């Protein structure tokens, strides 16, 4: 069916009535509906009022039937706005079977999401013709709204230990059978992996060092091991070095050829053979380079989400922290990087993958062993 400007927002009033009627029949229906729906998911204002009233009665541990609901609406002066006593009584007659509450709930939720998308599409059309908006800001706004919608419409799930314990036992048994102590993504450095058991999902890892002592080389060594040797999809955000320079260093590392020889072009025949072999390995590696100097955090987050959704990446490296442009540049520097650090941690949890960030250390570490407090820019990183 083609879109026309006269088309009305999607709704299913019969399904809404069936949900409310089911809730007036049983508390189990109230539990199901309240877990999946909010008042704003109903298209009619009267249905929103009835839904909230039933939930209020349930919170008070009172049975929400026709009589108690009508009386509660009358007591708060909402009976007429809810359609009147006869309308409330008629809701129960519209329910084919209250056991189908989950089906009715999904119908209401489906139309609710479609209504939000309907209004969002109209707003996008209006923004498209607003020439004061930068297209990158517009794309970020659209993507943010879609992710917020998805997060808002995910029901709050809970599980009992009866459901969780068997899964944990299964995980333990598989680890015993595999005889592999590395439960996360291996870094390629055995002593580090022995300590960490690999980079774990949702972890936020900071690698700190003074400038020019090998942070990028270490990160590249790790990501090459992960993507080339283990064939795990990975992303590397290079905020300081061009993608060609970065890949040149990857060639040197993978081929075990001095990077100075590559830059100068003075290569022996065996060096060239090693580079050709390295090229084949790198060509097949599921590694994605993002090369955007002074990238804003919003854009970084958008890129990370796309890479996770479309390329199924399992880990992200960022080189390096203080080259990320905070969204709010009016705050003090340490506050900006507090926010960036917190946002990166939240992003790791959202995407359920480890995020490894490089960061510089303060000058005071030149004469002593470094501590967490020596990380530059923000105590929030520490």
N, C-alpha and C positions, 0 to 999 in steps of 0.2 A: 504494500500500500504506500503510495507516494505521500511525502510530507506536504502539507498545505498550512498556510498561516492561520486558517480557521480551525485547525485540529485542536481539540481540548486536551488538557493534561490527563494522562492515564489514571483510571481508578476502577475499583471493583466494589461497589457498595454492598452487593449481596454477600461477598466474602467477608467484609467488615461486619455485617450483621450476624453472619454465622459465627465469627470469632466471639463477638460480644454475647450472643445467645449461648454458646458453649461455656463461656466463663460464668454465666448465671446458673449453669447446670452443675459444674463441678470445680473443685479447688485445683484438681490436676490440670484442668484446662487453663486456669488462671496462672499456674506455674509455667506452663508451656508458652502461653502468650506473652507473659511479662518478661520471659527470658529472651524472646525474639523481637518483640515490638516495643515501640514507644508511642506516646499519644500522637506525636506528629506524623506517624505512619498512616493514620486514618485520614481520609480525604474530607469527611464531613465534620464540622465543628461539634455537632451533637454527639457523634461517635467518640470524639476525643474526650468530651466531658464524661460520658458514660464509662469509658475505659479507665480514666483516672479515678472516678468514684468507686468502681469495683476494686481497684488496687488499694485505695484508701481504706475500704472496709476490710480487705484482707490483711493489711498492715495492723489493723486494730484487732485482728484475730476474730473477726465477725464473719459469719456466712454471708456471702454476697449473692442473695437471691432476688427475685423481682421485688418483693415487699421491702427488704432492707435497702435496696438500691434506690427505689422510688423515694423512700423516706429520707435517705441521706441527701438525695438531690433536692428534695423539698426544703430540708433544713438549711441548706446552703443557698437557697434561692435559684437553683439551676434546673429545676424540673422542666420549666417551659423551654429553656434553651436546649435541653436534651431531647425534646420532642414530645414530652408529656407522658403520663402514666400508661396510657394505652399503647404508645409506641414501645415503651420498655417491655411491657407484657408481651407484645407481639414479636419481640426478638427471639424468644424461645421457640416460637412456632416456625421460624425460618431455618432452624438447624436440622439438616437431614440426619446427622449423627454426631454427637459431641466427641466421639472417639476419633473423628477426622480432624481434630483441632490443629494438628501439625500441618495438614494440607491447607486448611483455611488460612492459617498463619502465613504460610509461604506465599499464598496468593496475594495477601495484603502487603507483605514485604516487597514482593515483586513490583506491584504497582507503585508503591512508595518510592522505590529506587528509581523507577522510570519517570515519576513526577519530578524528582530532584534533577535527573538528567535533562528532562524537558526544559525546566527553568534555567538550568546551567547552560544548555545549548543556546537559549535566547540571550543570556548574558554574554556568552562568547561571541555571538553575532554582533552584539552592540559594541563589545570591546574591539573587535576586528576593525571596525570603522572609526575607532578613536585613535587618531594619529599621534596623540600625546603619549601613547603607550609604546614602549619598545617591544619588538616582537619576542625577544628572549624573556622579558618579564612576563609577557602574556602567556607564553608556553609554560613557564614555571608555575604561573598562577593556575592554569588549567590542570596541570599535572598534580599540583598540590591539592586542589579541590577534589580530584578524582580519588587520590589516595586517602584523603580525609573521609570521603564518602564510603570507601571500602572499609576503612577501619571502624567507622561509626555503625555500619550495618553488620559487622561481625558479632554474632551473639556471644555472650559471656559464658564460656564452657567451664564446667568443673567436673572433676573425676574423683571417685573414691579410691582409697588405697587398694581395694579389691581389683580395680582396673589397672592401677599403676604397677603394683608389685609384680605381676606376671611378666610385664614388659621389661622391668629391671632385671629379673631373673634371666630372661631370654638374652638381654644384652650381656650379662655376666658370662653366661654359657658360651655365647659366640666369641667373646674375648678369650675365654679359656681354650676353646678349640683353635682359634687363630694363632695363639701363642705370640701375639703382637702387643707389646706394651704401649705402642703409639695409638691412642684412641682418637686423636685429632688429625690435623694436616701436618705432615712432617716438614720441618724446616730444612732438612738436609744436614744439620749439625747434630750429631748423635748425642753429645753431652748436653746440649740445650734441650733436645727432645726427651732425654732421660729425666730432666727436671720438670718439664712442662707437659709431657705426654703428647706433644704436638700442639699446634694452634687450635684452640677449641672454638666451637660455634658461639657466636655472640660476644666473643672476647674482643677487647679493645687493647691493643698492644702498642707501647711506645718504645722505640729504639732511640736512645739519646747518645750523642757524642759531639765533640768539638768539630768545627768545620775542617774538611779535608783530611779526615782520619779514616774514612772508609764506610760511612753510613750507607751511601748509595750502593757501593760495591757489595756490602753485606746483604742488602735488600735484594739486589739483582741476583746474587748467588742463591738466595732462598727461593725467589720466584721462578728462576730457571729450573731448580730442582723440582719444584712443585708442578710446574706446567710442562716441562720437557721430559723429565724422568718419570714423574708420576701421572702425567697427562690429566692433571686436575685443572679445570677452567679457572683462570686467574685474571686479575686486572691490576695494572700498574699506572697510577696517576703521577705523571712526571710534570711537576710544576716549575721546574728550573731548567731542565735540559730538554732539547728538542728530541723528537721521537727518533730521528736518524742517528743522532749522537748516542742516544740510549741503546739503540739496537747495535750500534758499532761496538759498544762496551759488552753487550751480550755476546756478540760474535767472538770477541777476544776471550771472554770467560769460558764460553762453551768449547772453543777450539783450542784453548790453552796456548794462545799466541799473544805475545806482547802487544798491547794496544798501540805503542809507539811505532811498531813495524807496520801496523795496519794503516795508521795515519800517514806515515811517510811513503808507503807503497813498496818499501824494500823487503819483499817477502821471498823466502826460499820456496822451492817446489813443494817440500813437505808441509810448509806452513799453509800454502794455498790449498793443498789437498785437505788439510784439517779444517780450513774455513769452508770449503765446499760441503764437507760432511756436516759441519755445524749449521750451515744454511739449510740443509735438509731437515735437521732436527727442529730448528726454530720455525721453519715454514709450517710444519705439522703441529706445532705446539698451540694449545688453546689459550693463548695469552693475548690480552687486549690492552693497548696503550692509549691512555688519555693524555694528550699533550696540550694543556691550556694554561698559559702563564696567568698568575693572579686570579685563578678561578674563584668565583664566589661560592660560598658554601651551598646555597640553594641549587646552583648549577651542578656542583659536585654530587649532591644528594640525588638530583634528577638523573644524572649519568649513571650513578651506582645502581639506582633502582632499575633503569633500563637494562643494564648489563646483567643484573641478577635475573630479571624476568625473561630476557630474550636469549642470553648466552649462558645462563645457568652457572655463572661464576660462583666459586666456593670460597674465595679469599680476595681481599683488596689490600694493596700496598699504596701508601701515599708519601711522596717525596717532595716537600716535607711540610710540617705543620704550619709554620709561620708564613708560608706563601699562600695559604688559603685566605681569601678576602672575607671577613665576617659580614653577615647581612646587615648588622647595625654598626656603622663606623662612627657613630656619635658617642659611643661609650669609651671609657678608658681602655687602653690596650689590654691590660690584664683581664678586664671584664669581657672584652671581645673574645679572647682566647679561652676564657672559662666557658663561654657559650659555645664556641666551636668544639672544644673538647667534650663537653656534655652532649652536644648534638651528634658527634661522631660515635660516642658510646651508644646513644639511642638508635643510631642508624645500624650499628652492628647487631643490636637486639632485634630491630625491625626486620632486617634482611636475614638474620640467623646465620651469619658468617663472621669469621674473624676479620678485623680491620687492623692492619699494621701501619703505624704512622711514624715517620722519622722526625726527630726534633733535635735542635741544637742545644748544647749545654752552655752554661755561663763560663766566663773566662776563669773563674776561680778554680775550676777543675784541672787546670794545667799543672798545678803543684800538688794535687792530692787525688785520692780515689773519689770518683763522683758519687753523689747521692741523689735520691729522687728530687730533693729540693733544689738541685742545680739545673733542672730543666728550665729552659728560658721561656719567657713570655707569660707564664701563668702557673700559679699554685693549683689551679683547677686540673691541670694535666697530671700533676703529682698526685 
